[in-house]
């Protein structure tokens, strides 16, 4: 689990394609000091496992599956591009953002970037399976960044990014047309499942009563 609060901007050192995926090497100054092989790291919102470390060069390596390359933007990363990095949540970590699983559900596309004062208002096109869990003032994860939804449109949503977030993450480097990894609020999905189960139970009870009285 993660919080969506980015700790460091990493830099892609190498993306090496393999038969069934890729080996991703990321330059990191901060996270490498407190990381070990086997640790989980969020890379642009994708939960990856450290498989190799080169402390002399500050490089962390990850193996990325074919499925992850297909379902996220990691397959489009190139050398020297920046990525958002966050270590896994611990029991004594401050929950500054919201609960993030690191399991990307869809890819969005930046449709519009508008400067409002010092802030950036960004409209992101998103698939229906993401938008169904979005509410105004609710949380959304964009490339691993915990952001608050401002508006929900027919096929997109908007967020406002403050200067600190723009400077400390890749969101400030994005352009119109760029793709981003999206993960909806995990709590919304649990609520939906609970409500649907409750409705189904009530329907079964009602049908049982109707059968008992011979109506059906």
N, C-alpha and C positions, 0 to 999 in steps of 0.2 A: 504494500500500500504506500501511497505518496500523498502529498498535500497540495501539489500544484504551485509551490513556491520554489522558483528556480534558484539554485545555489551558485551555478557557474555557467558561463558560456564556454562550451568546449569547441574545439576546432577539428574538423575531419582531417586526419593524417593520411588515411588510405581506405578505399572501399575495394576489396578484392572479391570478385565473383567466384563462387564455388559451384560444384555440380548441383547441390540441393539448397543453395542459399548464398550467403556472403559472409566474409569476415570484415567487420567494421572496426577500424582503429581510430581512437579519438584522443587528441591532445588535451590534457587536463592538468591544471596547476593546483587546484584546491582538493578535489575529490580523491585524487590518487593517494594523498597522504593518509586518509582514513579508510581506504577501501582494501578489500581482499578478494582473491579469486573465489567466485561463487556468490558474491554480493549482487543484489539487484539494484540497477540504476535505471532511472527514467531518462530516455534519450528522445527528445521531442515528443514526449508523452507515451513512448513505448517502453514497457518494462523489459529490460534486457539483463542477461546474466554475464558478469565479468568472467571471461575464460582465460585471459592472459594479461599480465601487467609488465611493463618495462619502466621501472622507476627511474632509471638513468636518463630516459628520454621523456618521462611524464606521459606515457602513452598507455591507455586502457583499451583492451580489445574485447569485442563481443562477436559471438556467432549469431547470425540472423537467419531465421528459417525462410524457406521459399514462400510460405503462407504469409509471414509478416511483411516480406518485400512486396507482395501483391496487394495486401490490405492496408498498407500505410505508405507514407511518403518516404520511408527510409530507402527504398529502392531507387530513388531519384537523387540521393545525396552525392555530392562530388567533393573532391579534395579541396581543402581550405574553406569550405562552407562552415558556418557556425551552427551549433545545436544546443538546445536547452538541456542542462543536466541537473538531476535531483537524486540524492540518495534515498533509499527506502526509509519509510517512517519507523521510528522507534517508540517505545513506550514513554520516553521522556522528551519527545519532540513536540515543540509547540505546533498546534494545528492552525497555522495562519491562513490557510486557504480553505479547502474542503477535501473530503475523502476521495482519493483518486486511485483507481486500480491499476492503471497503466495498460489497460486492454483497449486499444483504439477500436472504435465501432464504425467509423466512417471517415471519409476524406471530404473536407470542405474546400471551397475556393473563395478567395478574397474578391469581392465584387466592387467594393468602394472604400476609399480611405479619405476621410475628411478631417482637416485640422480645425479644432475648436479651441481657441486660446492656445494653451500649451499642451492640450490633450489631443488624442487621436480617436475619432469615432470610426469604427471599422465595421462594415457590413460583410458577413460571411454567408455564402450560399451553402446550404447543408441538406443532406438527404432526410427523408421523412422519418426514418428510424431514429434519427437524432432529435429532430424538431418535436417529436411527440412527447419527449421528456423535458422540454424547455419551458420555463415560465419566466415572466418578467421578474427581475431582481434575483433570479435563481442562478445557480452556478453552472459553468461549462468549462471544460478543459480544452484549450487550443494549443496544440504543440506542447503539451505538458504544463501550460500556464493556467492557473486558476483565475478565471475572469467572471465578472458579473454580467448577466444578460440585461440589456437596456430595453430593446424592442424585439418583438417576434413578428416577422412578416410571413407571406405565404410560403416562401421556400428559402428563407434566410433569417438570420438574427443579427443584431448589432451589439457591439461592446464598446466601452470607452476605456482607452488605455492612458494611464497617467504617465508623465515623463520618466519616472523612476522605472516603471515596468518596461517602457519602450527602450530605455538605455541598458537594462540588465538582462533582457531576453531578445530572442530573434524577432519578436513581433514588431519591433521598431525598424527592422530591416526589410520587412515584407513590402511587396508591391501588388498592385491590382493584377489579378490572374494567378497569383501564387497559390499553391495548395497547402493545406494544413491538416494535421491529424486532430480528430475530434473524439472526445469521450463525454457522454452525458452524465448527469448526476446519478451515481449508483443508488442513492436513497430513493430517488423517484421510481426506479425500477422495482425496488423492493415493495414500495407502497402500492404500485400498480398490481403486482402479483398478489399481495395480501387482499386488496380490494376485490380483485377478480375471484379469488378463492372464496371470499366471504359471500359474494353474490351467488356463486355456484352452489354453495351450501344452502343458502336461503331458498334458491330455486328448487333444489332437490327436496327440501322439507315441504315446500308448498305443493309440489307434484305428488309427494307421498300422501299428504292430506287429501288431495283431490282424488287419488286412487282409493283411499280408505272409504271415502264417501260415495264412490261409484260415479264420479263425474268424468273420469277418463279410464 
